[in-house]
Amino acid sequence: AVIALPGEFSMAEEVGEPPTVAAEEIFLHPSTSTAHQDVAMKDGEADAEKESESDASIDWDDYERRKDVLIKKLVLCEQAMARIKVTAKFTRLKDWEKRKGEIAAGTDHEYVTRCAALQKETDRLLEENEIRTKLSLDSLQRSHEGELDFIERGYRDRIQYKKSQLRYELHLKKDALLERIRKEDEVRADARIFVGEDVPDEWLDEFVKEYVDETEAAENGPEARRKRNMAKYRREAGEELDLGQPLERLAVNDERRWASRSLQPYPQWMNDKKEKKRREKEKRKER
């Protein structure tokens, strides 16, 4: 005998392939009625109580049959769910193909419209460019000779500038040479007075050359340049900054460097602070 489970299809006949159409309709069109759900819930609770009462007296054959029925139910559910998934996927694919067709049609229309607009804009730009090119060529032809003259004049000016620079450097060298000859003549005349006519000219020329070299080195040394610059600054600054005092007093601010032209010395507290730092530094060195 076949046991008919509560709420299932009739098991009076031999158990075979379960009806799939009814199951698909159940899964595709689920009931949303709350009353129907309440009735099903109560029926399920009653069936569960009956099953729990009859579980103690069930034998092995009934258990096997019931297990087969449950397995067939699971297979039915899986088949129905697979069909639902395939149907949904096919529906999405059809919708997407339709959407792609719409997009392609819209894209083609937009492409044709944009191509026409671009062609029109290109024709307009070509026409304007042709007119502008004609005007530019005419202007370039008019100004070409003037530009060539300008370039040639600039080239001539550059050559003239280089020639003037070389000429100036040559004048400087010539003046320096004349100044050297003048100094040597003066030193030679003074030395001849002191040494008399006994010393040969070769010895005297050697002495004059060494003496003039030493004199020029001393005149062009850093100390001599510093003194000349100080004298130049004294002339430029005048009495407003100098006040008749020695120029070293002007640099008392910046640790006696010749950079700051201030007349005001540091206040006493700053001098005391510097002296204190110096003493601490010496003490650290001694330690």
BALOBA-1460 file (C-alpha; in Angstrom, 3 decimals):
// residues 287
<rec num="1" residu="a" x="0.000" y="0.000" z="0.000"/>
<rec num="2" residu="v" x="1.149" y="3.512" z="-0.749"/>
<rec num="3" residu="i" x="0.818" y="6.090" z="1.994"/>
<rec num="4" residu="a" x="-0.694" y="9.364" z="0.811"/>
<rec num="5" residu="l" x="1.018" y="12.293" z="2.459"/>
<rec num="6" residu="p" x="-1.245" y="15.108" z="3.600"/>
<rec num="7" residu="g" x="-1.376" y="17.984" z="1.111"/>
<rec num="8" residu="e" x="0.403" y="16.008" z="-1.642"/>
<rec num="9" residu="f" x="-0.841" y="14.606" z="-4.936"/>
<rec num="10" residu="s" x="-2.671" y="11.281" z="-4.709"/>
<rec num="11" residu="m" x="-0.407" y="8.305" z="-4.260"/>
<rec num="12" residu="a" x="-3.194" y="5.713" z="-4.848"/>
<rec num="13" residu="e" x="-1.680" y="4.858" z="-8.212"/>
<rec num="14" residu="e" x="1.869" y="3.650" z="-8.641"/>
<rec num="15" residu="v" x="4.412" y="6.372" z="-8.000"/>
<rec num="16" residu="g" x="5.688" y="7.638" z="-11.352"/>
<rec num="17" residu="e" x="6.970" y="10.870" z="-12.915"/>
<rec num="18" residu="p" x="5.212" y="13.748" z="-11.073"/>
<rec num="19" residu="p" x="3.217" y="16.240" z="-13.147"/>
<rec num="20" residu="t" x="5.549" y="19.116" z="-14.079"/>
<rec num="21" residu="v" x="3.070" y="21.555" z="-15.641"/>
<rec num="22" residu="a" x="1.117" y="22.045" z="-12.449"/>
<rec num="23" residu="a" x="4.345" y="22.622" z="-10.504"/>
<rec num="24" residu="e" x="5.554" y="25.214" z="-13.028"/>
<rec num="25" residu="e" x="2.252" y="27.017" z="-12.759"/>
<rec num="26" residu="i" x="2.580" y="26.962" z="-8.988"/>
<rec num="27" residu="f" x="6.093" y="28.456" z="-9.119"/>
<rec num="28" residu="l" x="5.335" y="30.938" z="-11.887"/>
<rec num="29" residu="h" x="2.066" y="32.166" z="-10.323"/>
<rec num="30" residu="p" x="2.430" y="32.035" z="-6.533"/>
<rec num="31" residu="s" x="-0.578" y="32.916" z="-4.436"/>
<rec num="32" residu="t" x="-0.429" y="36.197" z="-2.569"/>
<rec num="33" residu="s" x="-3.643" y="35.747" z="-0.596"/>
<rec num="34" residu="t" x="-3.020" y="36.042" z="3.142"/>
<rec num="35" residu="a" x="-6.123" y="33.951" z="3.915"/>
<rec num="36" residu="h" x="-4.820" y="31.158" z="1.708"/>
<rec num="37" residu="q" x="-1.436" y="31.403" z="3.439"/>
<rec num="38" residu="d" x="-3.070" y="31.181" z="6.892"/>
<rec num="39" residu="v" x="-5.069" y="28.090" z="5.904"/>
<rec num="40" residu="a" x="-1.934" y="26.457" z="4.458"/>
<rec num="41" residu="m" x="0.003" y="27.278" z="7.633"/>
<rec num="42" residu="k" x="-2.694" y="25.686" z="9.849"/>
<rec num="43" residu="d" x="-2.877" y="22.609" z="7.609"/>
<rec num="44" residu="g" x="0.893" y="22.309" z="7.748"/>
<rec num="45" residu="e" x="0.906" y="22.515" z="11.539"/>
<rec num="46" residu="a" x="-1.821" y="19.828" z="11.783"/>
<rec num="47" residu="d" x="0.056" y="17.585" z="9.358"/>
<rec num="48" residu="a" x="3.263" y="18.070" z="11.344"/>
<rec num="49" residu="e" x="1.478" y="17.026" z="14.562"/>
<rec num="50" residu="k" x="0.047" y="13.920" z="12.869"/>
<rec num="51" residu="e" x="3.434" y="13.038" z="11.402"/>
<rec num="52" residu="s" x="5.162" y="13.494" z="14.764"/>
<rec num="53" residu="e" x="2.542" y="11.191" z="16.372"/>
<rec num="54" residu="s" x="2.865" y="8.575" z="13.647"/>
<rec num="55" residu="d" x="6.688" y="8.717" z="13.483"/>
<rec num="56" residu="a" x="6.969" y="6.380" z="16.469"/>
<rec num="57" residu="s" x="4.971" y="3.599" z="14.801"/>
<rec num="58" residu="i" x="6.416" y="3.956" z="11.253"/>
<rec num="59" residu="d" x="8.292" y="0.977" z="9.893"/>
<rec num="60" residu="w" x="11.310" y="0.902" z="7.599"/>
<rec num="61" residu="d" x="9.386" y="0.336" z="4.354"/>
<rec num="62" residu="d" x="7.125" y="3.322" z="4.999"/>
<rec num="63" residu="y" x="10.199" y="5.420" z="5.771"/>
<rec num="64" residu="e" x="11.829" y="4.392" z="2.483"/>
<rec num="65" residu="r" x="8.683" y="5.200" z="0.497"/>
<rec num="66" residu="r" x="8.298" y="8.555" z="2.197"/>
<rec num="67" residu="k" x="11.965" y="9.328" z="1.501"/>
<rec num="68" residu="d" x="11.482" y="8.475" z="-2.195"/>
<rec num="69" residu="v" x="8.485" y="10.795" z="-2.356"/>
<rec num="70" residu="l" x="10.476" y="13.647" z="-0.782"/>
<rec num="71" residu="i" x="13.395" y="13.054" z="-3.152"/>
<rec num="72" residu="k" x="11.023" y="13.190" z="-6.146"/>
<rec num="73" residu="k" x="9.592" y="16.442" z="-4.752"/>
<rec num="74" residu="l" x="13.105" y="17.922" z="-4.540"/>
<rec num="75" residu="v" x="13.842" y="16.808" z="-8.118"/>
<rec num="76" residu="l" x="10.595" y="18.416" z="-9.250"/>
<rec num="77" residu="c" x="11.504" y="21.672" z="-7.497"/>
<rec num="78" residu="e" x="14.978" y="21.725" z="-9.058"/>
<rec num="79" residu="q" x="13.568" y="21.050" z="-12.547"/>
<rec num="80" residu="a" x="10.980" y="23.787" z="-12.159"/>
<rec num="81" residu="m" x="13.577" y="26.259" z="-10.867"/>
<rec num="82" residu="a" x="15.919" y="25.408" z="-13.761"/>
<rec num="83" residu="r" x="13.090" y="26.040" z="-16.260"/>
<rec num="84" residu="i" x="12.297" y="29.337" z="-14.534"/>
<rec num="85" residu="k" x="15.960" y="30.427" z="-14.731"/>
<rec num="86" residu="v" x="16.208" y="29.491" z="-18.413"/>
<rec num="87" residu="t" x="12.978" y="31.332" z="-19.202"/>
<rec num="88" residu="a" x="14.108" y="34.434" z="-17.322"/>
<rec num="89" residu="k" x="17.528" y="34.409" z="-18.997"/>
<rec num="90" residu="f" x="15.946" y="33.981" z="-22.442"/>
<rec num="91" residu="t" x="13.571" y="36.853" z="-21.693"/>
<rec num="92" residu="r" x="16.477" y="39.089" z="-20.620"/>
<rec num="93" residu="l" x="18.412" y="38.187" z="-23.760"/>
<rec num="94" residu="k" x="15.432" y="39.045" z="-25.974"/>
<rec num="95" residu="d" x="14.976" y="42.362" z="-24.176"/>
<rec num="96" residu="w" x="18.692" y="43.126" z="-24.538"/>
<rec num="97" residu="e" x="18.652" y="42.292" z="-28.262"/>
<rec num="98" residu="k" x="15.708" y="44.637" z="-28.689"/>
<rec num="99" residu="r" x="17.495" y="47.341" z="-26.693"/>
<rec num="100" residu="k" x="20.651" y="46.876" z="-28.753"/>
<rec num="101" residu="g" x="18.647" y="47.348" z="-31.914"/>
<rec num="102" residu="e" x="17.167" y="50.565" z="-30.564"/>
<rec num="103" residu="i" x="20.626" y="51.815" z="-29.499"/>
<rec num="104" residu="a" x="22.101" y="50.949" z="-32.907"/>
<rec num="105" residu="a" x="19.292" y="52.753" z="-34.717"/>
<rec num="106" residu="g" x="19.675" y="55.826" z="-32.505"/>
<rec num="107" residu="t" x="23.466" y="55.737" z="-32.873"/>
<rec num="108" residu="d" x="23.227" y="55.509" z="-36.665"/>
<rec num="109" residu="h" x="20.889" y="58.495" z="-36.787"/>
<rec num="110" residu="e" x="23.142" y="60.506" z="-34.464"/>
<rec num="111" residu="y" x="26.213" y="59.524" z="-36.507"/>
<rec num="112" residu="v" x="24.626" y="60.661" z="-39.758"/>
<rec num="113" residu="t" x="23.518" y="63.946" z="-38.183"/>
<rec num="114" residu="r" x="26.951" y="64.649" z="-36.677"/>
<rec num="115" residu="c" x="28.719" y="63.756" z="-39.925"/>
<rec num="116" residu="a" x="26.561" y="66.228" z="-41.826"/>
<rec num="117" residu="a" x="27.218" y="68.966" z="-39.248"/>
<rec num="118" residu="l" x="30.967" y="68.275" z="-39.269"/>
<rec num="119" residu="q" x="31.099" y="68.316" z="-43.059"/>
<rec num="120" residu="k" x="29.320" y="71.668" z="-43.098"/>
<rec num="121" residu="e" x="31.697" y="73.090" z="-40.474"/>
<rec num="122" residu="t" x="34.712" y="71.718" z="-42.379"/>
<rec num="123" residu="d" x="33.597" y="73.373" z="-45.602"/>
<rec num="124" residu="r" x="33.149" y="76.697" z="-43.804"/>
<rec num="125" residu="l" x="36.590" y="76.471" z="-42.162"/>
<rec num="126" residu="l" x="38.250" y="75.539" z="-45.453"/>
<rec num="127" residu="e" x="36.692" y="78.541" z="-47.157"/>
<rec num="128" residu="e" x="37.773" y="80.882" z="-44.347"/>
<rec num="129" residu="n" x="41.237" y="79.339" z="-44.317"/>
<rec num="130" residu="e" x="41.598" y="79.849" z="-48.053"/>
<rec num="131" residu="i" x="40.709" y="83.545" z="-47.722"/>
<rec num="132" residu="r" x="43.026" y="83.933" z="-44.728"/>
<rec num="133" residu="t" x="45.856" y="82.214" z="-46.608"/>
<rec num="134" residu="k" x="45.507" y="84.605" z="-49.541"/>
<rec num="135" residu="l" x="45.598" y="87.621" z="-47.234"/>
<rec num="136" residu="s" x="48.564" y="86.203" z="-45.305"/>
<rec num="137" residu="l" x="50.519" y="85.540" z="-48.494"/>
<rec num="138" residu="d" x="49.894" y="89.072" z="-49.708"/>
<rec num="139" residu="s" x="50.976" y="90.527" z="-46.375"/>
<rec num="140" residu="l" x="54.050" y="88.293" z="-46.247"/>
<rec num="141" residu="q" x="55.020" y="89.263" z="-49.756"/>
<rec num="142" residu="r" x="54.694" y="92.960" z="-48.878"/>
<rec num="143" residu="s" x="56.767" y="92.655" z="-45.694"/>
<rec num="144" residu="h" x="59.350" y="90.184" z="-46.987"/>
<rec num="145" residu="e" x="61.753" y="92.768" z="-48.344"/>
<rec num="146" residu="g" x="61.471" y="94.885" z="-45.208"/>
<rec num="147" residu="e" x="62.175" y="91.867" z="-42.985"/>
<rec num="148" residu="l" x="65.225" y="90.945" z="-45.035"/>
<rec num="149" residu="d" x="66.518" y="94.494" z="-44.703"/>
<rec num="150" residu="f" x="65.880" y="94.386" z="-40.959"/>
<rec num="151" residu="i" x="67.776" y="91.091" z="-40.588"/>
<rec num="152" residu="e" x="70.672" y="92.375" z="-42.661"/>
<rec num="153" residu="r" x="70.797" y="95.590" z="-40.654"/>
<rec num="154" residu="g" x="70.808" y="93.613" z="-37.391"/>
<rec num="155" residu="y" x="73.643" y="91.452" z="-38.713"/>
<rec num="156" residu="r" x="75.623" y="94.547" z="-39.656"/>
<rec num="157" residu="d" x="74.961" y="96.050" z="-36.219"/>
<rec num="158" residu="r" x="76.189" y="92.867" z="-34.549"/>
<rec num="159" residu="i" x="79.400" y="92.890" z="-36.546"/>
<rec num="160" residu="q" x="79.865" y="96.585" z="-35.775"/>
<rec num="161" residu="y" x="79.346" y="95.892" z="-32.053"/>
<rec num="162" residu="k" x="81.958" y="93.120" z="-32.057"/>
<rec num="163" residu="k" x="84.386" y="95.388" z="-33.887"/>
<rec num="164" residu="s" x="83.764" y="98.190" z="-31.390"/>
<rec num="165" residu="q" x="84.312" y="95.789" z="-28.493"/>
<rec num="166" residu="l" x="87.585" y="94.549" z="-29.939"/>
<rec num="167" residu="r" x="88.642" y="98.112" z="-30.619"/>
<rec num="168" residu="y" x="87.871" y="99.078" z="-27.001"/>
<rec num="169" residu="e" x="89.836" y="96.105" z="-25.639"/>
<rec num="170" residu="l" x="92.725" y="97.062" z="-27.901"/>
<rec num="171" residu="h" x="92.617" y="100.610" z="-26.528"/>
<rec num="172" residu="l" x="92.695" y="99.267" z="-22.969"/>
<rec num="173" residu="k" x="95.714" y="97.104" z="-23.732"/>
<rec num="174" residu="k" x="97.438" y="100.017" z="-25.460"/>
<rec num="175" residu="d" x="96.759" y="102.353" z="-22.504"/>
<rec num="176" residu="a" x="98.030" y="99.745" z="-20.040"/>
<rec num="177" residu="l" x="101.192" y="99.269" z="-22.118"/>
<rec num="178" residu="l" x="101.778" y="103.019" z="-22.355"/>
<rec num="179" residu="e" x="101.280" y="103.363" z="-18.579"/>
<rec num="180" residu="r" x="103.791" y="100.551" z="-18.014"/>
<rec num="181" residu="i" x="106.353" y="102.221" z="-20.298"/>
<rec num="182" residu="r" x="105.836" y="105.542" z="-18.516"/>
<rec num="183" residu="k" x="106.380" y="103.959" z="-15.091"/>
<rec num="184" residu="e" x="109.478" y="102.104" z="-16.252"/>
<rec num="185" residu="d" x="110.920" y="105.334" z="-17.695"/>
<rec num="186" residu="e" x="110.308" y="107.196" z="-14.422"/>
<rec num="187" residu="v" x="111.843" y="104.421" z="-12.297"/>
<rec num="188" residu="r" x="114.813" y="104.091" z="-14.663"/>
<rec num="189" residu="a" x="115.487" y="107.834" z="-14.569"/>
<rec num="190" residu="d" x="115.315" y="107.929" z="-10.730"/>
<rec num="191" residu="a" x="117.474" y="104.804" z="-10.386"/>
<rec num="192" residu="r" x="120.091" y="106.152" z="-12.783"/>
<rec num="193" residu="i" x="120.443" y="109.230" z="-10.576"/>
<rec num="194" residu="f" x="121.160" y="107.066" z="-7.514"/>
<rec num="195" residu="v" x="123.399" y="104.362" z="-9.020"/>
<rec num="196" residu="g" x="125.242" y="106.563" z="-11.482"/>
<rec num="197" residu="e" x="126.627" y="105.518" z="-14.822"/>
<rec num="198" residu="d" x="128.620" y="102.512" z="-13.574"/>
<rec num="199" residu="v" x="125.717" y="100.026" z="-13.584"/>
<rec num="200" residu="p" x="125.058" y="98.490" z="-17.041"/>
<rec num="201" residu="d" x="121.725" y="99.090" z="-18.747"/>
<rec num="202" residu="e" x="120.865" y="95.341" z="-18.710"/>
<rec num="203" residu="w" x="121.074" y="95.191" z="-14.889"/>
<rec num="204" residu="l" x="119.160" y="98.414" z="-14.514"/>
<rec num="205" residu="d" x="116.411" y="97.187" z="-16.887"/>
<rec num="206" residu="e" x="116.089" y="93.959" z="-14.872"/>
<rec num="207" residu="f" x="115.806" y="95.910" z="-11.610"/>
<rec num="208" residu="v" x="113.260" y="98.311" z="-13.134"/>
<rec num="209" residu="k" x="111.153" y="95.396" z="-14.420"/>
<rec num="210" residu="e" x="111.088" y="93.660" z="-11.008"/>
<rec num="211" residu="y" x="110.334" y="96.913" z="-9.181"/>
<rec num="212" residu="v" x="107.442" y="97.846" z="-11.503"/>
<rec num="213" residu="d" x="106.001" y="94.294" z="-11.247"/>
<rec num="214" residu="e" x="106.039" y="94.466" z="-7.443"/>
<rec num="215" residu="t" x="104.495" y="97.947" z="-7.491"/>
<rec num="216" residu="e" x="101.664" y="96.867" z="-9.813"/>
<rec num="217" residu="a" x="101.023" y="93.738" z="-7.730"/>
<rec num="218" residu="a" x="100.766" y="95.877" z="-4.602"/>
<rec num="219" residu="e" x="98.470" y="98.372" z="-6.356"/>
<rec num="220" residu="n" x="96.179" y="95.612" z="-7.656"/>
<rec num="221" residu="g" x="96.157" y="93.569" z="-4.428"/>
<rec num="222" residu="p" x="93.023" y="93.063" z="-2.290"/>
<rec num="223" residu="e" x="94.093" y="95.558" z="0.393"/>
<rec num="224" residu="a" x="94.798" y="98.297" z="-2.142"/>
<rec num="225" residu="r" x="91.486" y="97.621" z="-3.889"/>
<rec num="226" residu="r" x="89.688" y="97.801" z="-0.544"/>
<rec num="227" residu="k" x="91.267" y="101.163" z="0.239"/>
<rec num="228" residu="r" x="90.365" y="102.516" z="-3.195"/>
<rec num="229" residu="n" x="86.782" y="101.334" z="-2.756"/>
<rec num="230" residu="m" x="86.635" y="102.937" z="0.703"/>
<rec num="231" residu="a" x="87.878" y="106.209" z="-0.734"/>
<rec num="232" residu="k" x="85.323" y="105.954" z="-3.539"/>
<rec num="233" residu="y" x="82.585" y="105.286" z="-1.004"/>
<rec num="234" residu="r" x="83.737" y="108.221" z="1.094"/>
<rec num="235" residu="r" x="83.408" y="110.468" z="-1.943"/>
<rec num="236" residu="e" x="79.963" y="109.082" z="-2.856"/>
<rec num="237" residu="a" x="78.567" y="109.000" z="0.691"/>
<rec num="238" residu="g" x="79.694" y="112.482" z="1.592"/>
<rec num="239" residu="e" x="79.324" y="114.053" z="5.002"/>
<rec num="240" residu="e" x="75.777" y="112.727" z="5.536"/>
<rec num="241" residu="l" x="76.949" y="109.202" z="6.380"/>
<rec num="242" residu="d" x="80.577" y="109.849" z="7.173"/>
<rec num="243" residu="l" x="80.246" y="112.713" z="9.697"/>
<rec num="244" residu="g" x="84.005" y="113.130" z="9.589"/>
<rec num="245" residu="q" x="84.600" y="109.837" z="11.470"/>
<rec num="246" residu="p" x="86.839" y="106.977" z="10.349"/>
<rec num="247" residu="l" x="85.036" y="104.665" z="7.945"/>
<rec num="248" residu="e" x="85.579" y="101.577" z="10.141"/>
<rec num="249" residu="r" x="83.011" y="103.014" z="12.566"/>
<rec num="250" residu="l" x="80.346" y="102.580" z="9.894"/>
<rec num="251" residu="a" x="80.706" y="98.786" z="9.975"/>
<rec num="252" residu="v" x="80.538" y="98.369" z="13.757"/>
<rec num="253" residu="n" x="77.070" y="96.822" z="13.462"/>
<rec num="254" residu="d" x="77.828" y="93.815" z="11.332"/>
<rec num="255" residu="e" x="80.824" y="92.504" z="13.293"/>
<rec num="256" residu="r" x="83.124" y="95.030" z="11.579"/>
<rec num="257" residu="r" x="82.295" y="93.792" z="8.084"/>
<rec num="258" residu="w" x="82.132" y="96.329" z="5.274"/>
<rec num="259" residu="a" x="78.542" y="95.412" z="4.348"/>
<rec num="260" residu="s" x="76.193" y="97.317" z="6.647"/>
<rec num="261" residu="r" x="76.422" y="101.104" z="6.391"/>
<rec num="262" residu="s" x="74.671" y="101.725" z="9.695"/>
<rec num="263" residu="l" x="75.837" y="104.346" z="12.187"/>
<rec num="264" residu="q" x="73.902" y="102.955" z="15.166"/>
<rec num="265" residu="p" x="75.776" y="100.385" z="17.271"/>
<rec num="266" residu="y" x="74.112" y="97.463" z="19.013"/>
<rec num="267" residu="p" x="72.341" y="98.257" z="22.320"/>
<rec num="268" residu="q" x="74.275" y="97.323" z="25.435"/>
<rec num="269" residu="w" x="72.101" y="94.316" z="26.345"/>
<rec num="270" residu="m" x="72.837" y="92.740" z="22.962"/>
<rec num="271" residu="n" x="76.556" y="93.268" z="23.451"/>
<rec num="272" residu="d" x="76.295" y="91.701" z="26.922"/>
<rec num="273" residu="k" x="74.423" y="88.734" z="25.449"/>
<rec num="274" residu="k" x="77.067" y="88.204" z="22.769"/>
<rec num="275" residu="e" x="79.850" y="88.480" z="25.356"/>
<rec num="276" residu="k" x="78.092" y="85.936" z="27.584"/>
<rec num="277" residu="k" x="77.744" y="83.495" z="24.686"/>
<rec num="278" residu="r" x="81.428" y="83.937" z="23.850"/>
<rec num="279" residu="r" x="82.470" y="83.205" z="27.460"/>
<rec num="280" residu="e" x="80.237" y="80.112" z="27.614"/>
<rec num="281" residu="k" x="81.734" y="78.845" z="24.377"/>
<rec num="282" residu="e" x="85.268" y="79.290" z="25.759"/>
<rec num="283" residu="k" x="84.302" y="77.446" z="28.969"/>
<rec num="284" residu="r" x="82.889" y="74.552" z="26.956"/>
<rec num="285" residu="k" x="86.095" y="74.372" z="24.961"/>
<rec num="286" residu="e" x="88.170" y="74.350" z="28.178"/>
<rec num="287" residu="r" x="86.048" y="71.555" z="29.637"/>
